[in-house]
Structures are given as C-alpha cells and as structure tokens.
Amino acid sequence: MGAILIVSFLALLLFGVPIALAVGASSLLVMALSEMPLEALPQTLFAGVNSFSLVAVPFFVLAGDLLAKGGISERIVAFAEATLGRIRGGLSIVSVIASMFIAAISGSGAATTAAVGASLLPQLKEKGYDLDFSAALIAAAGTIGVVIPPSVPMVLYAVIVGVPVSKLFMAGFIPGIFMGGALIIYALHIARKRGYPASEKVSGKVKFALFGKALWGLMTPIIILGGIFSGFFTPSEAAAIAVAYSLFVAVFVYKTLDLKQIYHLIVNAGVTSALIMFIIATAKIFGWELAFYEIPDKIAKMMLQAAGNTSFMVYLMITVMVLIAGMFMETASALIILTPIFLPAIVGVGGDMIHFGLILTVGLAIGMATPPVAIDIYVASAITGLSLEEISRPIIPMVVALILVLLVLTYVPWITLILPRLVYGF
C-alpha cells in the first residue's frame, strides 16, 4: 500500500493535478483499497488544521498584501534609496536591503518581490540598470521573505514538528542576512563591471523627511518581532496585530486604501489561506498513511545505509532533494510533504530540529527563484513584462550564490542556532 500511495501521488502530479488534490486523492485511494474506515477521513482532515498556531497563516498573508498595496513598502524603499543610493550600483543594494526589511513584515516571498519590484523596478530602468538583471535581483532577494521572520513556512514547520515558532523565527535572522549579503556582493560586482551609476546626492533635510514618512512602516517589524520575542504576545497574536497595525497605517496615516480595496485584499488573502489550509488538511492524511506504512523510517534507513551513517552525506542528500523539490513544487506544499519524510533521517544522525527547519525553509525558498516553478520570477515578470526566460538567465548566478549560503548554513549549524541559544538557552 505504501508503494501505491507514493506512485499514485507522483502520477497525479505528472498529469498536472493540483498538489492538494493529488495528496488527497492518493490518500483516499489507499484508504479505500485497504478498507480503512472512511469515517476517519473527516476527523483526520479536521485534526490537520486544528492548531492555534495556524491562525497566523491568514493574518500574515493579509499583512503582506496590505504592505504591498497600502503604500508602506513604497515609503520604506524611498528612504532606503535616499540613504544608500550614493554608492555605485547603490540601487542594487537598496533592492536587497529593502527586500530584507520588508521580509520582516510580510512573511511571504511573493509579497516581498511584488512590494519591492513595484517600487524600484521603474527607477532602476530609468537610472540605466539592465531591466532583466534588476528583475532577477529583486526576484532572488524575494526568497528572503520566508527566511527572515515572520515566515509562513516556519509556522507550518513548527506545527508539523512541534517546535516553538519563536525559536524558529529567532533562528531565521542570520541565514536571511547571509542570503542578502551574498546577493549584495554579487550585485556590486555586476554594478562595477557594467558601470551602473550612483544616485544623486540627497540632502539631510530630505532624508529626514523621507524617514518621517517611512517611520510608521519601519515600526511594523519592531512591533511584531519585539512583541513575539519579549513574550508579550504569541506569533499568532502578532499576525493579527500586524494586520491591525498595517490597516491603521494604510487607511488613517497614508490614506492609500479605501473600503473596496480592503475588501478585495481580504478576499484574496482568504482564497490563498484556504488553499494553504486545504493542503495542510490533506497532507495530514497523507502523513498519517506514510507513518502507518513506515515509509519515512524505511527511507531513513536507506539514506543512512547509503550515507554510511555519516551526517555529512545525509544532509547533502536531503539538501539536494529539497532544492530539486523547490524547483517543481510550491513552498508550503513541499515543506508539508517533505518534513515527515526526512525527519527520521535527521533524528537518526542526531540533528537539531530548529536547524533542520531552517535548512528546509532556505532550500525551498531558493526554489521560489529557480525555474520552472518560480513564483518570484513570475511576479517580477508580471511587473516588468519580461518573459520567464529573460529573467531566468541572469538569476542563475544569484541562485548559485544562495545555494552556497545554504551549504554553509547546513554544515555550520551554530550560525543558525547561535541566536535562539543565546536567547532561549537550549
């Protein structure tokens, strides 16, 4: 039955069936063939989403939409440009830094790419930057959106594995900074090679004015993350506060949204969240059947045997498979499916669950900028009008740089764990 479960799932994917339906249909097929009681189906579906931590998902999705449409990101980008634009190729740095900062608000790679791209790509083109390179850089920087907290994939991983969301969030800062640093180094190299210009000098008075306009947006991650790490509220409560604060700033401070726009944003966030929740629910059945037929344990034994029981090879195999999965699967779906499959192998080599969560998150995030299924590239393409192929060519060296960062994070775990250990003492 285990073979039927895996083969039917892969076959449905190859035929183009949406992943949530593929997971559910293959699980239902096995239940029917094995004569399991079908009464267990609705119970298991409900159990899959019956977690308070998952309340954070729709709120973070909506907060990301409010950020992109409410004028918050535009003001943050304008302030970053005035501060860093004087460096040759400075707008490239601004693209990455702005993505890192907006990542600390949205929790979404696509939202980060959309927010920064809509604000900066027209300016980059006007200042003489190659549009394909600029679009590729912003798409690659969008991957940081799910690494620097808050992060929807981290919430999902925490629910599956049963680790504190706050520890995962704390562990995401340094990996996100490393990813941004790698992209900045590459962007500066290209800027010098192609002679990209520096922006005009901005007076201190203008900078201060731009800072004042951006201050409300700059306060968002401080409120969200400060509240979580101080213990003042939980990540789920922080997600709701992020929506309330973003809504207040967009409607009453910047006055950029009306009731009709807010309605559409709420509907879109609801549709996106419903899809994620449906995937989680069907994956609960899939995961239960995997465990029942001991498939993860068998895979773990095969991996450990092939790797000679060495953690180096186990991590290498998992990293490669995660990167490949990220190229073809949506991030949340891949994480929900792969986590229970690889977890026994990580336990077998004595791996840390927080470290493993970051490996999965970063590896799948890189897939968001790696063709053929690269949501960040699609977002950048929609903004610029460039084709997928035109953006894919210049993004390849950036993806390689991000993969090198992933390998460093994989084999030097203290980089990921130092902050949560300092704060939480585990």
C-alpha positions in Angstrom: 0.0 0.0 0.0 2.9 2.3 0.7 4.1 2.0 -2.9 0.5 2.7 -4.2 0.4 5.8 -2.1 3.7 7.2 -3.5 3.2 6.1 -7.1 -0.4 7.4 -7.3 0.7 10.8 -5.8 3.6 11.2 -8.3 1.4 10.1 -11.2 -1.3 12.7 -10.4 1.4 15.4 -10.2 2.8 14.4 -13.6 -0.7 14.7 -15.0 -0.9 18.2 -13.7 -3.4 17.7 -10.9 -3.1 20.4 -8.2 -1.0 19.3 -5.4 -3.7 19.5 -2.7 -6.0 17.3 -4.8 -3.1 14.9 -5.7 -2.3 14.5 -2.0 -6.0 14.0 -1.0 -6.8 11.6 -3.9 -3.8 9.3 -3.4 -4.6 9.2 0.3 -8.2 8.4 -0.3 -7.3 5.7 -2.8 -5.2 3.9 -0.2 -7.9 4.2 2.4 -10.4 2.6 0.0 -8.1 -0.2 -1.1 -7.0 -1.0 2.4 -10.6 -0.9 3.7 -9.8 1.6 6.4 -12.9 3.2 7.9 -13.8 6.3 5.8 -15.2 7.9 9.0 -11.5 8.6 9.8 -11.2 10.9 6.7 -13.1 14.0 8.0 -11.7 13.5 11.5 -8.1 13.5 10.2 -8.8 16.4 7.9 -10.0 18.5 10.8 -7.1 17.4 13.0 -4.7 18.6 10.4 -5.8 22.2 10.7 -6.9 22.1 14.4 -3.9 24.2 15.7 -3.9 27.7 17.2 -0.5 28.4 15.6 -2.2 28.1 12.1 -4.3 31.2 12.9 -1.1 33.1 12.0 -1.2 32.0 8.4 -4.2 34.0 7.0 -3.2 37.1 9.0 0.4 37.1 7.8 -0.9 36.6 4.2 -3.2 39.6 4.6 -0.5 41.7 6.3 1.8 41.1 3.3 -1.0 42.2 0.9 -1.6 45.3 3.0 2.1 46.1 2.9 2.3 45.8 -0.9 -0.9 47.8 -1.6 -1.0 50.2 1.3 1.9 52.4 0.4 4.0 51.2 3.3 6.7 49.5 1.2 7.0 52.5 -1.2 8.0 54.8 1.6 10.5 52.3 3.1 12.1 51.9 -0.3 12.2 55.7 -0.9 14.1 56.1 2.4 16.5 53.3 1.7 17.2 54.8 -1.7 18.0 58.2 -0.3 20.3 56.6 2.3 22.2 54.1 0.2 21.8 55.3 -3.4 25.1 57.3 -3.4 27.1 54.1 -3.8 27.9 53.0 -7.3 25.2 50.4 -8.0 23.6 51.6 -4.9 20.0 50.9 -6.2 21.0 47.2 -6.3 21.9 47.3 -2.6 18.6 49.2 -1.9 16.8 46.4 -3.7 18.2 43.7 -1.4 18.1 45.7 1.8 14.5 46.8 1.1 13.6 43.1 0.5 15.2 42.1 3.8 13.3 44.7 5.7 10.0 44.1 4.0 10.6 40.3 4.6 10.4 41.2 8.3 6.8 42.4 7.8 5.3 40.2 5.1 6.4 36.7 5.7 6.0 35.9 2.0 8.4 35.7 -0.8 5.9 36.7 -3.5 4.7 39.7 -1.4 8.3 40.9 -0.9 9.0 40.6 -4.6 5.9 42.4 -5.5 6.3 45.2 -3.0 10.0 45.9 -3.8 9.6 45.3 -7.6 6.6 47.7 -8.0 8.5 50.4 -6.1 12.0 50.0 -7.5 12.0 48.4 -11.0 10.8 51.6 -12.8 13.5 53.6 -11.1 16.2 51.0 -11.9 15.2 51.1 -15.5 15.2 54.9 -15.6 18.7 55.1 -14.0 20.2 52.8 -16.7 20.2 49.4 -14.9 19.6 46.4 -17.1 15.9 45.5 -16.6 16.5 41.8 -16.8 19.3 41.9 -14.2 17.2 44.2 -11.9 14.2 41.9 -12.1 16.3 38.9 -11.4 17.9 40.5 -8.4 14.6 41.5 -6.9 13.2 38.0 -7.5 16.2 36.4 -5.9 16.0 38.8 -2.9 12.3 37.9 -2.6 13.4 34.5 -1.3 14.5 36.2 1.9 10.8 36.9 2.5 10.2 33.5 4.0 13.5 33.3 5.9 13.7 36.5 7.9 10.8 36.3 10.4 7.8 36.3 10.4 7.6 33.4 8.0 4.5 31.3 7.0 6.6 28.2 6.1 8.2 28.3 9.6 4.8 28.4 11.2 3.8 25.3 9.1 7.0 23.5 10.1 6.5 24.3 13.8 3.0 22.8 13.7 4.2 19.6 11.9 7.3 19.0 14.1 6.0 20.5 17.4 8.8 23.1 18.0 8.2 26.6 19.2 7.6 29.1 16.4 9.5 31.8 18.3 12.7 29.7 18.3 12.4 29.2 14.5 11.8 32.9 14.0 14.9 33.8 16.0 17.0 31.3 14.0 15.9 32.9 10.7 17.7 36.3 11.2 21.3 35.3 10.5 20.5 33.0 7.5 18.4 35.8 6.0 21.3 38.3 6.5 23.7 35.8 4.9 21.5 35.4 1.9 21.1 39.2 1.5 24.9 39.7 1.9 25.6 37.2 -0.9 23.3 38.9 -3.3 24.7 42.3 -2.4 28.3 41.2 -3.1 27.3 39.8 -6.5 25.2 42.8 -7.3 28.1 45.2 -6.5 30.4 43.1 -8.7 27.9 43.4 -11.6 27.5 47.1 -10.9 31.2 47.8 -11.2 31.5 45.5 -14.3 28.7 47.2 -16.2 29.3 50.8 -14.8 25.9 51.3 -13.2 25.5 54.8 -11.8 25.2 56.2 -8.3 22.1 58.2 -7.4 22.2 61.9 -7.0 23.2 63.3 -3.5 20.2 63.8 -1.2 20.3 66.4 1.5 20.0 65.6 5.1 16.7 67.5 5.3 15.2 65.4 2.5 16.5 62.2 4.2 14.9 63.2 7.5 11.6 64.0 5.7 11.6 60.6 4.0 12.5 58.9 7.3 9.5 60.6 8.9 7.2 59.3 6.1 8.6 55.8 6.4 8.6 55.7 10.2 5.2 54.2 10.5 6.2 51.3 8.2 9.6 50.9 9.9 7.8 50.4 13.2 5.9 47.4 11.9 8.6 44.7 12.3 9.7 46.3 15.6 6.1 45.9 17.0 5.6 42.4 15.5 9.0 40.8 16.4 9.6 42.8 19.5 6.2 41.6 20.9 7.0 38.0 20.0 10.5 37.8 21.4 9.6 39.7 24.5 6.8 37.3 25.2 4.2 40.0 25.2 2.2 38.1 22.6 2.3 34.8 20.6 3.2 34.6 16.9 -0.5 34.0 16.1 -1.5 37.1 18.1 1.4 39.0 16.4 0.0 38.1 13.0 -3.4 39.7 13.9 -1.7 42.8 15.4 0.4 43.1 12.1 -2.9 43.2 10.1 -4.5 45.7 12.5 -1.4 48.0 12.5 -0.9 47.8 8.7 -4.6 48.5 8.2 -4.4 51.5 10.5 -1.3 52.9 8.8 -2.7 52.4 5.3 -6.1 53.8 6.0 -5.6 56.6 8.5 -2.0 57.6 8.2 -1.1 57.2 4.5 -4.7 57.1 3.3 -3.9 54.8 0.4 -6.7 52.3 0.8 -10.5 52.5 0.6 -13.1 50.1 1.7 -13.4 48.5 -1.8 -9.7 47.8 -2.0 -9.6 46.4 1.6 -12.5 44.1 0.7 -10.6 42.7 -2.3 -7.4 42.3 -0.2 -9.3 40.3 2.4 -11.0 38.1 -0.2 -7.6 37.4 -1.9 -6.0 36.6 1.4 -8.9 34.3 2.2 -8.5 32.4 -1.0 -4.8 32.0 -0.6 -5.2 30.9 3.1 -7.9 28.4 2.2 -5.6 26.8 -0.4 -2.8 26.5 2.2 -5.2 25.1 4.8 -6.6 22.5 2.3 -3.1 21.4 1.6 -2.4 21.1 5.3 -5.6 19.1 5.9 -5.0 16.6 3.1 -1.3 16.3 4.0 -2.3 15.2 7.5 -4.0 12.1 6.0 -1.0 11.6 3.6 1.4 11.9 6.5 -0.6 9.5 8.7 -0.6 6.9 6.0 3.1 7.4 5.4 3.7 6.7 9.1 1.3 3.8 9.2 3.2 2.0 6.4 6.6 3.1 7.9 7.7 4.8 4.7 9.7 7.6 6.4 11.5 5.0 8.6 12.3 2.9 5.5 13.6 6.0 3.6 15.7 7.0 6.7 17.3 3.5 6.8 18.0 3.6 3.1 19.6 7.1 3.4 21.7 6.2 6.4 22.9 3.0 4.8 23.7 4.8 1.5 25.5 7.5 3.5 27.4 5.1 5.7 25.6 6.6 8.8 27.5 9.8 8.3 25.6 13.1 8.9 27.6 14.8 6.1 26.1 12.7 3.4 22.7 12.6 4.9 22.5 16.3 5.0 23.9 16.5 1.5 21.3 14.1 0.1 18.5 16.0 1.9 19.7 19.4 0.7 19.9 18.2 -2.9 16.4 16.7 -2.8 15.0 19.9 -1.1 16.5 22.1 -3.8 15.0 19.8 -6.6 11.6 19.8 -4.9 11.7 23.5 -4.6 12.1 23.8 -8.4 8.9 22.0 -9.1 6.6 22.4 -6.0 5.1 25.3 -4.2 7.0 26.1 -0.9 4.2 25.3 1.6 3.2 22.1 -0.2 6.8 20.8 -0.4 7.5 21.6 3.2 4.4 19.9 4.5 5.1 16.7 2.4 8.9 16.5 2.8 9.2 17.3 6.6 7.7 13.9 7.8 9.7 12.0 5.2 13.1 13.4 6.1 12.6 13.8 9.8 13.5 10.3 10.8 16.8 10.5 8.9 17.7 13.8 10.7 16.8 12.2 14.1 19.0 9.2 13.1 22.1 11.4 12.8 21.3 13.4 15.9 20.3 16.6 14.0 18.7 19.6 15.6 15.0 20.2 14.7 15.4 24.0 14.6 18.5 23.7 12.3 16.6 21.3 10.1 13.7 23.6 9.9 15.9 26.4 8.6 17.6 24.1 6.0 14.1 23.2 4.7 12.9 26.8 4.7 16.0 28.2 3.0 16.3 25.3 0.5 12.6 25.7 -0.6 12.9 29.5 -0.6 15.7 29.2 -3.2 13.2 27.2 -5.3 11.0 30.2 -5.4 13.6 31.8 -7.7 14.6 28.7 -9.6 12.7 27.8 -12.8 10.5 26.2 -13.9 8.1 26.8 -10.9 9.5 30.0 -9.6 6.8 32.2 -8.1 9.2 35.2 -7.5 10.2 35.2 -11.2 6.5 35.1 -12.2 5.8 38.1 -10.0 8.8 40.0 -11.4 7.7 39.1 -14.9 4.2 40.4 -14.3 5.7 43.7 -13.1 8.2 44.2 -15.9 6.6 42.5 -18.9 9.8 40.4 -19.4 9.4 36.7 -20.2 10.3 33.9 -17.7 13.4 33.1 -19.9 14.6 36.6 -19.9 14.7 36.8 -16.1 15.9 33.2 -15.7 19.2 33.7 -17.4 20.6 36.5 -15.1 19.1 34.9 -12.0 21.2 31.6 -12.3 24.4 33.1 -10.7 22.3 34.5 -7.9 20.7 31.1 -7.2 24.2 29.6 -7.2 25.2 32.2 -4.6 22.2 31.4 -2.5 22.9 27.6 -2.7 26.5 28.3 -1.4 24.9 30.1 1.5 22.6 27.1 2.1 25.6 24.7 2.2 27.4 26.9 4.7 24.2 27.0 6.9 23.8 23.2 6.6 27.3 22.3 7.7 28.0 25.1 10.2 24.8 24.8 12.3 25.9 27.2 15.0 25.3 30.1 12.5 21.6 29.2 12.6 21.4 28.2 16.3 23.5 30.9 18.0 20.7 33.4 18.4 18.0 31.0 19.7 20.6 29.5 22.1 21.6 32.9 23.4 18.0 34.0 23.9 16.3 30.8 25.0 19.3 28.9 26.4 18.7 25.4 24.9 
